[in-house]
Each structure stands twice: as C-alpha cells, then as structure tokens.
C-alpha cells in the first residue's frame, strides 16, 4: 500500500482544511479522517477532541454540501471510536516520529481498513439511528483502547 501522505505539510493542509471547512469533499477520505485527528491531537492540545470534533465534522459536512441526518453525514459512535483508536495508536508511537509516518503505519494496520469497526459492532447496531446520534457500546467485541 502506498502511504497516503508524503510529508507532514500535507496532513496539516488536510487538518486545517477540515477546521476552516475548505478541504475538497473528495479529499475527505478514511485516511484523511485519521490524519486530521492525529494532527489535531499533536498540534491542538487545546481542543477536547471528543467534545469538539463532532461539531467540526458536522460543520465541515454542511460546508462541503452534505447533510447530517439520521442516515447520512456525521456519525457519533464511529467518530468517538476512531478518536479512541487514534489516541491509542499515537500513544504507542515515538513523539519524534514524523506524523506522515505515523499515518502510514496506522493505514497499514487493521485500522487502515474502512470496515475495521465492524469487528466490534454489528452492521445493524452501528448503522442504527441511536449509534449515529450518540455513543453506543460495541455488541461484538469490546474495544482494546
């Protein structure tokens, strides 16, 4: 697999594009979700990500022409699980490692597969309105982080 980003400046551009709602929608990929989250963890310690990221993503979705409804757009359980996954992954890496290398390693791990979360939640539970609107505990396998 090719690394999604070749330097930290690319990741910063994605994260800042998310924050200021200018990132092109086509660039808001699975890798970009994790890259932006990791960048925010490293460079925006002032943000309480579990509390702040939902609003950031909702605003971005709307600015990019999307909607946040019971069937599309922002998803609370996926976001909160992904924050936990990213935080655990980052904690296991060296503070001196370039962020693009961290993102590449994450994307080469099981978390790099967009369906990684289905090892923990059944489709029915994960894609329920309840899970989209709020945190729902896994029904298949507990998170290790």
Secondary structure, DSSP 4 states (H G I P E B T S, - for coil): ---S-SSHHHHHHHHHHHHTT-S-GGG--HHHHHHHHHHHHHH-TTS-HHHHHHHHHHHHHHHTT---SSSSS--HHHHHHHHHHHHHHHHTS-TTS-HHHHHHHHHHSGGGSTTGGGGTS-HHHHTSHHHHHS----SSS----
